[in-house]
Amino acid sequence: MLMIFLLIIFGLAAYRRGEFKVTRYRKVDGETARMLGVIMLVGAGLSFVIGGWIGLVALLVAIILGLLTSKPIAV
């Protein structure tokens, strides 16, 4: 249940702001971040209906895609 709540919070934040921090030094901006937010929100909804493993898969997909498309943060 906690994972569903976190997926909703992070998904809404990424979708609304258009920015998703993958690690401390890497982030995703723009439409890609919004798409990751949608993936997390859909995963949370499906996890609530079908089962918890869908949420875990959505989280892993969002993290992997985020790492592949992220850019370094200027420090």
PDB file of N, CA, C and O in Angstrom:
ATOM      1  N   MET A   1       0.816  -1.191   0.000  1.00  0.00           N
ATOM      2  CA  MET A   1       0.000   0.000   0.000  1.00  0.00           C
ATOM      3  C   MET A   1       0.862   1.258   0.000  1.00  0.00           C
ATOM      4  O   MET A   1       0.518   2.262  -0.624  1.00  0.00           O
ATOM      5  N   LEU A   2       1.987   1.189   0.709  1.00  0.00           N
ATOM      6  CA  LEU A   2       2.893   2.324   0.743  1.00  0.00           C
ATOM      7  C   LEU A   2       3.467   2.606  -0.643  1.00  0.00           C
ATOM      8  O   LEU A   2       3.630   3.763  -1.031  1.00  0.00           O
ATOM      9  N   MET A   3       3.773   1.539  -1.388  1.00  0.00           N
ATOM     10  CA  MET A   3       4.323   1.719  -2.727  1.00  0.00           C
ATOM     11  C   MET A   3       3.320   2.407  -3.644  1.00  0.00           C
ATOM     12  O   MET A   3       3.707   3.241  -4.462  1.00  0.00           O
ATOM     13  N   ILE A   4       2.060   2.079  -3.524  1.00  0.00           N
ATOM     14  CA  ILE A   4       1.032   2.728  -4.340  1.00  0.00           C
ATOM     15  C   ILE A   4       0.970   4.214  -4.014  1.00  0.00           C
ATOM     16  O   ILE A   4       0.887   5.054  -4.911  1.00  0.00           O
ATOM     17  N   PHE A   5       1.012   4.530  -2.727  1.00  0.00           N
ATOM     18  CA  PHE A   5       0.982   5.931  -2.295  1.00  0.00           C
ATOM     19  C   PHE A   5       2.184   6.696  -2.840  1.00  0.00           C
ATOM     20  O   PHE A   5       2.038   7.817  -3.327  1.00  0.00           O
ATOM     21  N   LEU A   6       3.367   6.098  -2.761  1.00  0.00           N
ATOM     22  CA  LEU A   6       4.575   6.754  -3.263  1.00  0.00           C
ATOM     23  C   LEU A   6       4.539   6.910  -4.783  1.00  0.00           C
ATOM     24  O   LEU A   6       4.974   7.932  -5.314  1.00  0.00           O
ATOM     25  N   LEU A   7       4.025   5.904  -5.479  1.00  0.00           N
ATOM     26  CA  LEU A   7       3.902   6.017  -6.933  1.00  0.00           C
ATOM     27  C   LEU A   7       2.978   7.174  -7.311  1.00  0.00           C
ATOM     28  O   LEU A   7       3.255   7.905  -8.262  1.00  0.00           O
ATOM     29  N   ILE A   8       1.896   7.340  -6.578  1.00  0.00           N
ATOM     30  CA  ILE A   8       0.970   8.437  -6.861  1.00  0.00           C
ATOM     31  C   ILE A   8       1.632   9.784  -6.599  1.00  0.00           C
ATOM     32  O   ILE A   8       1.528  10.695  -7.420  1.00  0.00           O
ATOM     33  N   ILE A   9       2.316   9.920  -5.458  1.00  0.00           N
ATOM     34  CA  ILE A   9       2.963  11.194  -5.109  1.00  0.00           C
ATOM     35  C   ILE A   9       4.045  11.551  -6.131  1.00  0.00           C
ATOM     36  O   ILE A   9       4.053  12.660  -6.664  1.00  0.00           O
ATOM     37  N   PHE A  10       4.949  10.620  -6.403  1.00  0.00           N
ATOM     38  CA  PHE A  10       6.037  10.906  -7.343  1.00  0.00           C
ATOM     39  C   PHE A  10       5.524  11.053  -8.777  1.00  0.00           C
ATOM     40  O   PHE A  10       6.046  11.866  -9.540  1.00  0.00           O
ATOM     41  N   GLY A  11       4.516  10.279  -9.144  1.00  0.00           N
ATOM     42  CA  GLY A  11       3.934  10.398 -10.485  1.00  0.00           C
ATOM     43  C   GLY A  11       3.280  11.745 -10.699  1.00  0.00           C
ATOM     44  O   GLY A  11       3.466  12.366 -11.745  1.00  0.00           O
ATOM     45  N   LEU A  12       2.509  12.209  -9.715  1.00  0.00           N
ATOM     46  CA  LEU A  12       1.880  13.532  -9.831  1.00  0.00           C
ATOM     47  C   LEU A  12       2.920  14.646  -9.865  1.00  0.00           C
ATOM     48  O   LEU A  12       2.791  15.598 -10.635  1.00  0.00           O
ATOM     49  N   ALA A  13       3.943  14.526  -9.036  1.00  0.00           N
ATOM     50  CA  ALA A  13       4.997  15.547  -9.010  1.00  0.00           C
ATOM     51  C   ALA A  13       5.740  15.609 -10.342  1.00  0.00           C
ATOM     52  O   ALA A  13       6.002  16.696 -10.858  1.00  0.00           O
ATOM     53  N   ALA A  14       6.076  14.460 -10.895  1.00  0.00           N
ATOM     54  CA  ALA A  14       6.795  14.434 -12.176  1.00  0.00           C
ATOM     55  C   ALA A  14       5.915  14.964 -13.298  1.00  0.00           C
ATOM     56  O   ALA A  14       6.389  15.692 -14.171  1.00  0.00           O
ATOM     57  N   TYR A  15       4.641  14.602 -13.279  1.00  0.00           N
ATOM     58  CA  TYR A  15       3.733  15.061 -14.337  1.00  0.00           C
ATOM     59  C   TYR A  15       3.480  16.566 -14.231  1.00  0.00           C
ATOM     60  O   TYR A  15       3.454  17.264 -15.244  1.00  0.00           O
ATOM     61  N   ARG A  16       3.300  17.052 -13.041  1.00  0.00           N
ATOM     62  CA  ARG A  16       2.963  18.464 -12.863  1.00  0.00           C
ATOM     63  C   ARG A  16       4.170  19.377 -13.117  1.00  0.00           C
ATOM     64  O   ARG A  16       4.042  20.393 -13.800  1.00  0.00           O
ATOM     65  N   ARG A  17       5.336  19.019 -12.572  1.00  0.00           N
ATOM     66  CA  ARG A  17       6.508  19.873 -12.688  1.00  0.00           C
ATOM     67  C   ARG A  17       7.277  19.671 -13.986  1.00  0.00           C
ATOM     68  O   ARG A  17       7.998  20.567 -14.425  1.00  0.00           O
ATOM     69  N   GLY A  18       7.132  18.516 -14.597  1.00  0.00           N
ATOM     70  CA  GLY A  18       7.906  18.226 -15.802  1.00  0.00           C
ATOM     71  C   GLY A  18       9.362  17.979 -15.488  1.00  0.00           C
ATOM     72  O   GLY A  18      10.233  18.201 -16.329  1.00  0.00           O
ATOM     73  N   GLU A  19       9.630  17.518 -14.272  1.00  0.00           N
ATOM     74  CA  GLU A  19      10.998  17.261 -13.835  1.00  0.00           C
ATOM     75  C   GLU A  19      10.970  16.079 -12.876  1.00  0.00           C
ATOM     76  O   GLU A  19      10.122  16.008 -11.986  1.00  0.00           O
ATOM     77  N   PHE A  20      11.899  15.158 -13.062  1.00  0.00           N
ATOM     78  CA  PHE A  20      11.969  13.973 -12.209  1.00  0.00           C
ATOM     79  C   PHE A  20      13.426  13.694 -11.907  1.00  0.00           C
ATOM     80  O   PHE A  20      14.205  13.403 -12.814  1.00  0.00           O
ATOM     81  N   LYS A  21      13.808  13.781 -10.626  1.00  0.00           N
ATOM     82  CA  LYS A  21      15.174  13.479 -10.214  1.00  0.00           C
ATOM     83  C   LYS A  21      15.312  11.973 -10.057  1.00  0.00           C
ATOM     84  O   LYS A  21      14.641  11.354  -9.231  1.00  0.00           O
ATOM     85  N   VAL A  22      16.185  11.402 -10.856  1.00  0.00           N
ATOM     86  CA  VAL A  22      16.420   9.963 -10.807  1.00  0.00           C
ATOM     87  C   VAL A  22      17.433   9.647  -9.714  1.00  0.00           C
ATOM     88  O   VAL A  22      17.227   8.726  -8.923  1.00  0.00           O
ATOM     89  N   THR A  23      18.513  10.396  -9.667  1.00  0.00           N
ATOM     90  CA  THR A  23      19.503  10.296  -8.598  1.00  0.00           C
ATOM     91  C   THR A  23      19.815  11.702  -8.126  1.00  0.00           C
ATOM     92  O   THR A  23      19.208  12.671  -8.582  1.00  0.00           O
ATOM     93  N   ARG A  24      20.760  11.807  -7.217  1.00  0.00           N
ATOM     94  CA  ARG A  24      21.117  13.134  -6.706  1.00  0.00           C
ATOM     95  C   ARG A  24      21.733  14.012  -7.802  1.00  0.00           C
ATOM     96  O   ARG A  24      21.596  15.235  -7.767  1.00  0.00           O
ATOM     97  N   TYR A  25      22.401  13.396  -8.759  1.00  0.00           N
ATOM     98  CA  TYR A  25      23.132  14.149  -9.780  1.00  0.00           C
ATOM     99  C   TYR A  25      22.547  14.027 -11.183  1.00  0.00           C
ATOM    100  O   TYR A  25      23.126  14.554 -12.133  1.00  0.00           O
ATOM    101  N   ARG A  26      21.415  13.348 -11.334  1.00  0.00           N
ATOM    102  CA  ARG A  26      20.817  13.177 -12.656  1.00  0.00           C
ATOM    103  C   ARG A  26      19.319  13.411 -12.581  1.00  0.00           C
ATOM    104  O   ARG A  26      18.663  13.021 -11.614  1.00  0.00           O
ATOM    105  N   LYS A  27      18.780  14.060 -13.626  1.00  0.00           N
ATOM    106  CA  LYS A  27      17.344  14.308 -13.674  1.00  0.00           C
ATOM    107  C   LYS A  27      16.837  14.228 -15.108  1.00  0.00           C
ATOM    108  O   LYS A  27      17.604  14.287 -16.070  1.00  0.00           O
ATOM    109  N   VAL A  28      15.532  14.095 -15.216  1.00  0.00           N
ATOM    110  CA  VAL A  28      14.849  14.036 -16.508  1.00  0.00           C
ATOM    111  C   VAL A  28      13.933  15.255 -16.572  1.00  0.00           C
ATOM    112  O   VAL A  28      13.247  15.573 -15.601  1.00  0.00           O
ATOM    113  N   ASP A  29      13.925  15.936 -17.720  1.00  0.00           N
ATOM    114  CA  ASP A  29      13.113  17.143 -17.882  1.00  0.00           C
ATOM    115  C   ASP A  29      12.095  16.977 -18.992  1.00  0.00           C
ATOM    116  O   ASP A  29      12.209  16.084 -19.832  1.00  0.00           O
ATOM    117  N   GLY A  30      11.098  17.848 -18.986  1.00  0.00           N
ATOM    118  CA  GLY A  30      10.162  17.991 -20.093  1.00  0.00           C
ATOM    119  C   GLY A  30       9.192  16.839 -20.261  1.00  0.00           C
ATOM    120  O   GLY A  30       8.708  16.248 -19.295  1.00  0.00           O
ATOM    121  N   GLU A  31       8.927  16.542 -21.531  1.00  0.00           N
ATOM    122  CA  GLU A  31       7.929  15.531 -21.871  1.00  0.00           C
ATOM    123  C   GLU A  31       8.314  14.137 -21.389  1.00  0.00           C
ATOM    124  O   GLU A  31       7.446  13.329 -21.058  1.00  0.00           O
ATOM    125  N   THR A  32       9.596  13.859 -21.350  1.00  0.00           N
ATOM    126  CA  THR A  32      10.033  12.550 -20.866  1.00  0.00           C
ATOM    127  C   THR A  32       9.682  12.387 -19.393  1.00  0.00           C
ATOM    128  O   THR A  32       9.240  11.314 -18.980  1.00  0.00           O
ATOM    129  N   ALA A  33       9.870  13.428 -18.597  1.00  0.00           N
ATOM    130  CA  ALA A  33       9.513  13.364 -17.181  1.00  0.00           C
ATOM    131  C   ALA A  33       8.007  13.197 -17.015  1.00  0.00           C
ATOM    132  O   ALA A  33       7.552  12.451 -16.148  1.00  0.00           O
ATOM    133  N   ARG A  34       7.239  13.889 -17.843  1.00  0.00           N
ATOM    134  CA  ARG A  34       5.786  13.752 -17.767  1.00  0.00           C
ATOM    135  C   ARG A  34       5.346  12.334 -18.142  1.00  0.00           C
ATOM    136  O   ARG A  34       4.416  11.787 -17.549  1.00  0.00           O
ATOM    137  N   MET A  35       6.013  11.753 -19.118  1.00  0.00           N
ATOM    138  CA  MET A  35       5.693  10.380 -19.503  1.00  0.00           C
ATOM    139  C   MET A  35       6.034   9.403 -18.374  1.00  0.00           C
ATOM    140  O   MET A  35       5.291   8.451 -18.137  1.00  0.00           O
ATOM    141  N   LEU A  36       7.147   9.631 -17.679  1.00  0.00           N
ATOM    142  CA  LEU A  36       7.483   8.797 -16.529  1.00  0.00           C
ATOM    143  C   LEU A  36       6.435   8.957 -15.427  1.00  0.00           C
ATOM    144  O   LEU A  36       6.090   7.989 -14.750  1.00  0.00           O
ATOM    145  N   GLY A  37       5.931  10.181 -15.249  1.00  0.00           N
ATOM    146  CA  GLY A  37       4.865  10.409 -14.287  1.00  0.00           C
ATOM    147  C   GLY A  37       3.601   9.641 -14.638  1.00  0.00           C
ATOM    148  O   GLY A  37       2.948   9.078 -13.760  1.00  0.00           O
ATOM    149  N   VAL A  38       3.257   9.618 -15.918  1.00  0.00           N
ATOM    150  CA  VAL A  38       2.082   8.860 -16.366  1.00  0.00           C
ATOM    151  C   VAL A  38       2.290   7.365 -16.140  1.00  0.00           C
ATOM    152  O   VAL A  38       1.365   6.668 -15.722  1.00  0.00           O
ATOM    153  N   ILE A  39       3.491   6.868 -16.412  1.00  0.00           N
ATOM    154  CA  ILE A  39       3.785   5.452 -16.182  1.00  0.00           C
ATOM    155  C   ILE A  39       3.591   5.116 -14.712  1.00  0.00           C
ATOM    156  O   ILE A  39       3.011   4.081 -14.382  1.00  0.00           O
ATOM    157  N   MET A  40       4.074   5.988 -13.820  1.00  0.00           N
ATOM    158  CA  MET A  40       3.920   5.718 -12.390  1.00  0.00           C
ATOM    159  C   MET A  40       2.454   5.788 -11.959  1.00  0.00           C
ATOM    160  O   MET A  40       2.016   4.974 -11.146  1.00  0.00           O
ATOM    161  N   LEU A  41       1.698   6.738 -12.487  1.00  0.00           N
ATOM    162  CA  LEU A  41       0.285   6.860 -12.124  1.00  0.00           C
ATOM    163  C   LEU A  41      -0.531   5.666 -12.628  1.00  0.00           C
ATOM    164  O   LEU A  41      -1.372   5.132 -11.904  1.00  0.00           O
ATOM    165  N   VAL A  42      -0.281   5.257 -13.856  1.00  0.00           N
ATOM    166  CA  VAL A  42      -0.986   4.084 -14.395  1.00  0.00           C
ATOM    167  C   VAL A  42      -0.595   2.832 -13.616  1.00  0.00           C
ATOM    168  O   VAL A  42      -1.442   1.987 -13.326  1.00  0.00           O
ATOM    169  N   GLY A  43       0.681   2.715 -13.279  1.00  0.00           N
ATOM    170  CA  GLY A  43       1.129   1.573 -12.485  1.00  0.00           C
ATOM    171  C   GLY A  43       0.482   1.545 -11.113  1.00  0.00           C
ATOM    172  O   GLY A  43       0.139   0.475 -10.612  1.00  0.00           O
ATOM    173  N   ALA A  44       0.310   2.715 -10.498  1.00  0.00           N
ATOM    174  CA  ALA A  44      -0.353   2.768  -9.187  1.00  0.00           C
ATOM    175  C   ALA A  44      -1.815   2.355  -9.303  1.00  0.00           C
ATOM    176  O   ALA A  44      -2.323   1.619  -8.457  1.00  0.00           O
ATOM    177  N   GLY A  45      -2.490   2.822 -10.341  1.00  0.00           N
ATOM    178  CA  GLY A  45      -3.888   2.448 -10.536  1.00  0.00           C
ATOM    179  C   GLY A  45      -4.058   0.966 -10.794  1.00  0.00           C
ATOM    180  O   GLY A  45      -4.934   0.326 -10.213  1.00  0.00           O
ATOM    181  N   LEU A  46      -3.231   0.424 -11.657  1.00  0.00           N
ATOM    182  CA  LEU A  46      -3.309  -1.012 -11.949  1.00  0.00           C
ATOM    183  C   LEU A  46      -2.913  -1.850 -10.742  1.00  0.00           C
ATOM    184  O   LEU A  46      -3.467  -2.926 -10.517  1.00  0.00           O
ATOM    185  N   SER A  47      -1.955  -1.356  -9.969  1.00  0.00           N
ATOM    186  CA  SER A  47      -1.544  -2.073  -8.779  1.00  0.00           C
ATOM    187  C   SER A  47      -2.675  -2.130  -7.759  1.00  0.00           C
ATOM    188  O   SER A  47      -2.844  -3.132  -7.064  1.00  0.00           O
ATOM    189  N   PHE A  48      -3.433  -1.073  -7.674  1.00  0.00           N
ATOM    190  CA  PHE A  48      -4.570  -1.044  -6.751  1.00  0.00           C
ATOM    191  C   PHE A  48      -5.644  -2.039  -7.180  1.00  0.00           C
ATOM    192  O   PHE A  48      -6.270  -2.684  -6.339  1.00  0.00           O
ATOM    193  N   VAL A  49      -5.855  -2.163  -8.496  1.00  0.00           N
ATOM    194  CA  VAL A  49      -6.917  -3.032  -9.009  1.00  0.00           C
ATOM    195  C   VAL A  49      -6.461  -4.488  -9.125  1.00  0.00           C
ATOM    196  O   VAL A  49      -7.153  -5.396  -8.663  1.00  0.00           O
ATOM    197  N   ILE A  50      -5.298  -4.708  -9.741  1.00  0.00           N
ATOM    198  CA  ILE A  50      -4.852  -6.069 -10.058  1.00  0.00           C
ATOM    199  C   ILE A  50      -4.009  -6.670  -8.935  1.00  0.00           C
ATOM    200  O   ILE A  50      -4.305  -7.761  -8.447  1.00  0.00           O
ATOM    201  N   GLY A  51      -2.975  -5.967  -8.533  1.00  0.00           N
ATOM    202  CA  GLY A  51      -2.085  -6.519  -7.509  1.00  0.00           C
ATOM    203  C   GLY A  51      -0.814  -5.705  -7.398  1.00  0.00           C
ATOM    204  O   GLY A  51      -0.502  -4.912  -8.287  1.00  0.00           O
ATOM    205  N   GLY A  52      -0.085  -5.892  -6.327  1.00  0.00           N
ATOM    206  CA  GLY A  52       1.091  -5.092  -6.031  1.00  0.00           C
ATOM    207  C   GLY A  52       2.255  -5.258  -6.977  1.00  0.00           C
ATOM    208  O   GLY A  52       3.077  -4.349  -7.095  1.00  0.00           O
ATOM    209  N   TRP A  53       2.356  -6.382  -7.652  1.00  0.00           N
ATOM    210  CA  TRP A  53       3.511  -6.597  -8.533  1.00  0.00           C
ATOM    211  C   TRP A  53       3.503  -5.662  -9.728  1.00  0.00           C
ATOM    212  O   TRP A  53       4.570  -5.355 -10.259  1.00  0.00           O
ATOM    213  N   ILE A  54       2.344  -5.197 -10.173  1.00  0.00           N
ATOM    214  CA  ILE A  54       2.272  -4.245 -11.295  1.00  0.00           C
ATOM    215  C   ILE A  54       2.914  -2.918 -10.893  1.00  0.00           C
ATOM    216  O   ILE A  54       3.604  -2.295 -11.699  1.00  0.00           O
ATOM    217  N   GLY A  55       2.694  -2.493  -9.677  1.00  0.00           N
ATOM    218  CA  GLY A  55       3.306  -1.253  -9.197  1.00  0.00           C
ATOM    219  C   GLY A  55       4.815  -1.352  -9.164  1.00  0.00           C
ATOM    220  O   GLY A  55       5.515  -0.396  -9.499  1.00  0.00           O
ATOM    221  N   LEU A  56       5.317  -2.503  -8.763  1.00  0.00           N
ATOM    222  CA  LEU A  56       6.760  -2.718  -8.743  1.00  0.00           C
ATOM    223  C   LEU A  56       7.333  -2.680 -10.151  1.00  0.00           C
ATOM    224  O   LEU A  56       8.396  -2.098 -10.371  1.00  0.00           O
ATOM    225  N   VAL A  57       6.647  -3.287 -11.100  1.00  0.00           N
ATOM    226  CA  VAL A  57       7.085  -3.263 -12.495  1.00  0.00           C
ATOM    227  C   VAL A  57       7.075  -1.824 -13.028  1.00  0.00           C
ATOM    228  O   VAL A  57       8.015  -1.416 -13.711  1.00  0.00           O
ATOM    229  N   ALA A  58       6.032  -1.060 -12.727  1.00  0.00           N
ATOM    230  CA  ALA A  58       5.955   0.333 -13.173  1.00  0.00           C
ATOM    231  C   ALA A  58       7.086   1.156 -12.576  1.00  0.00           C
ATOM    232  O   ALA A  58       7.679   1.989 -13.262  1.00  0.00           O
ATOM    233  N   LEU A  59       7.387   0.928 -11.312  1.00  0.00           N
ATOM    234  CA  LEU A  59       8.484   1.646 -10.670  1.00  0.00           C
ATOM    235  C   LEU A  59       9.820   1.304 -11.314  1.00  0.00           C
ATOM    236  O   LEU A  59      10.631   2.194 -11.568  1.00  0.00           O
ATOM    237  N   LEU A  60      10.058   0.026 -11.580  1.00  0.00           N
ATOM    238  CA  LEU A  60      11.307  -0.383 -12.226  1.00  0.00           C
ATOM    239  C   LEU A  60      11.424   0.181 -13.641  1.00  0.00           C
ATOM    240  O   LEU A  60      12.506   0.604 -14.049  1.00  0.00           O
ATOM    241  N   VAL A  61      10.324   0.191 -14.392  1.00  0.00           N
ATOM    242  CA  VAL A  61      10.334   0.764 -15.742  1.00  0.00           C
ATOM    243  C   VAL A  61      10.648   2.250 -15.677  1.00  0.00           C
ATOM    244  O   VAL A  61      11.454   2.746 -16.465  1.00  0.00           O
ATOM    245  N   ALA A  62      10.022   2.967 -14.747  1.00  0.00           N
ATOM    246  CA  ALA A  62      10.261   4.404 -14.618  1.00  0.00           C
ATOM    247  C   ALA A  62      11.715   4.689 -14.247  1.00  0.00           C
ATOM    248  O   ALA A  62      12.319   5.618 -14.783  1.00  0.00           O
ATOM    249  N   ILE A  63      12.277   3.904 -13.344  1.00  0.00           N
ATOM    250  CA  ILE A  63      13.672   4.116 -12.939  1.00  0.00           C
ATOM    251  C   ILE A  63      14.625   3.804 -14.082  1.00  0.00           C
ATOM    252  O   ILE A  63      15.558   4.569 -14.328  1.00  0.00           O
ATOM    253  N   ILE A  64      14.414   2.701 -14.782  1.00  0.00           N
ATOM    254  CA  ILE A  64      15.309   2.320 -15.883  1.00  0.00           C
ATOM    255  C   ILE A  64      15.226   3.342 -17.019  1.00  0.00           C
ATOM    256  O   ILE A  64      16.257   3.788 -17.523  1.00  0.00           O
ATOM    257  N   LEU A  65      14.009   3.715 -17.426  1.00  0.00           N
ATOM    258  CA  LEU A  65      13.871   4.729 -18.477  1.00  0.00           C
ATOM    259  C   LEU A  65      14.434   6.067 -18.025  1.00  0.00           C
ATOM    260  O   LEU A  65      15.033   6.795 -18.816  1.00  0.00           O
ATOM    261  N   GLY A  66      14.243   6.387 -16.757  1.00  0.00           N
ATOM    262  CA  GLY A  66      14.798   7.636 -16.228  1.00  0.00           C
ATOM    263  C   GLY A  66      16.310   7.650 -16.276  1.00  0.00           C
ATOM    264  O   GLY A  66      16.911   8.659 -16.645  1.00  0.00           O
ATOM    265  N   LEU A  67      16.934   6.541 -15.909  1.00  0.00           N
ATOM    266  CA  LEU A  67      18.394   6.473 -15.962  1.00  0.00           C
ATOM    267  C   LEU A  67      18.911   6.542 -17.388  1.00  0.00           C
ATOM    268  O   LEU A  67      19.954   7.144 -17.642  1.00  0.00           O
ATOM    269  N   LEU A  68      18.190   5.930 -18.323  1.00  0.00           N
ATOM    270  CA  LEU A  68      18.634   5.933 -19.718  1.00  0.00           C
ATOM    271  C   LEU A  68      18.489   7.294 -20.377  1.00  0.00           C
ATOM    272  O   LEU A  68      19.259   7.621 -21.281  1.00  0.00           O
ATOM    273  N   THR A  69      17.517   8.100 -19.945  1.00  0.00           N
ATOM    274  CA  THR A  69      17.242   9.386 -20.608  1.00  0.00           C
ATOM    275  C   THR A  69      17.639  10.584 -19.762  1.00  0.00           C
ATOM    276  O   THR A  69      17.365  11.718 -20.155  1.00  0.00           O
ATOM    277  N   SER A  70      18.277  10.373 -18.610  1.00  0.00           N
ATOM    278  CA  SER A  70      18.588  11.489 -17.718  1.00  0.00           C
ATOM    279  C   SER A  70      19.800  12.272 -18.176  1.00  0.00           C
ATOM    280  O   SER A  70      20.629  11.800 -18.954  1.00  0.00           O
ATOM    281  N   LYS A  71      19.869  13.495 -17.656  1.00  0.00           N
ATOM    282  CA  LYS A  71      20.976  14.399 -17.937  1.00  0.00           C
ATOM    283  C   LYS A  71      21.596  14.805 -16.610  1.00  0.00           C
ATOM    284  O   LYS A  71      20.907  14.826 -15.590  1.00  0.00           O
ATOM    285  N   PRO A  72      22.876  15.127 -16.604  1.00  0.00           N
ATOM    286  CA  PRO A  72      23.518  15.554 -15.354  1.00  0.00           C
ATOM    287  C   PRO A  72      22.951  16.892 -14.874  1.00  0.00           C
ATOM    288  O   PRO A  72      22.593  17.759 -15.672  1.00  0.00           O
ATOM    289  N   ILE A  73      22.881  17.033 -13.553  1.00  0.00           N
ATOM    290  CA  ILE A  73      22.444  18.297 -12.947  1.00  0.00           C
ATOM    291  C   ILE A  73      23.687  19.160 -12.779  1.00  0.00           C
ATOM    292  O   ILE A  73      24.714  18.702 -12.279  1.00  0.00           O
ATOM    293  N   ALA A  74      23.579  20.416 -13.205  1.00  0.00           N
ATOM    294  CA  ALA A  74      24.686  21.347 -13.037  1.00  0.00           C
ATOM    295  C   ALA A  74      24.828  21.692 -11.553  1.00  0.00           C
ATOM    296  O   ALA A  74      23.882  22.158 -10.919  1.00  0.00           O
ATOM    297  N   VAL A  75      26.010  21.458 -11.020  1.00  0.00           N
ATOM    298  CA  VAL A  75      26.229  21.693  -9.592  1.00  0.00           C
ATOM    299  C   VAL A  75      26.902  23.021  -9.368  1.00  0.00           C
ATOM    300  O   VAL A  75      27.169  23.393  -8.226  1.00  0.00           O
TER     301      VAL A  75
END
